[in-house]
Amino acid sequence: MKGNKKKYHINLSFSNATLPPFKDILVIGNNCPQGKFGIAKSFNLLLPDEFELIETNINDKIDGLLINKKLLAKIDIEKLIAILEKNVFPYILPGEIIKVDMDLKVVFESIELEG
C-alpha cells in the first residue's frame, strides 16, 4: 500500500453572493429556529428600514412575512397576501423559510389626456 497515490477529482464553481439572499419576500414558517423577530432584526442590521415584518395569523403554517418596502409601495398588502395565500402558502411546511421573488410590473391600459 505504500505505493498507492491519492487522486482528487474536484468540481468547483462560484458566483457573487448578495445580501440579503432574497430581494422581495421572505415567508417565515411556524417553528422556524431563528424566529420571525430574530430574522427581522438580522435583516434590519444588514439593510436598515428596507424590509417590513408582517405578522400573520393566516394559517397554522405561516408565522410572518418579511417584505421589501419598495414592493409594498406599489401593491396593497391585502392584495399581496391574497396572491401569496393562493400561490405560495399551500407549499410551505412548518419551520421552513421560503424566499419569494416577485416581478411586479404596473401597467396602465388606457390613459386619456385633454388639451
HELIX and SHEET records of a PDB file:
HELIX    1   1 LYS A   36  LEU A   46  1                                  11    
HELIX    2   2 LYS A   69  LEU A   72  1                                   4    
HELIX    3   3 ILE A   77  ASN A   87  1                                  11    
HELIX    4   4 PHE A   89  TYR A   91  5                                   3    
SHEET    1   A 4 PHE A  51  GLU A  55  0                                        
SHEET    2   A 4 ILE A  62  ASN A  68 -1                                        
SHEET    3   A 4 ILE A  25  GLY A  29 -1                                        
SHEET    4   A 4 ILE A  97  VAL A 100 -1                                        
END                                                                             
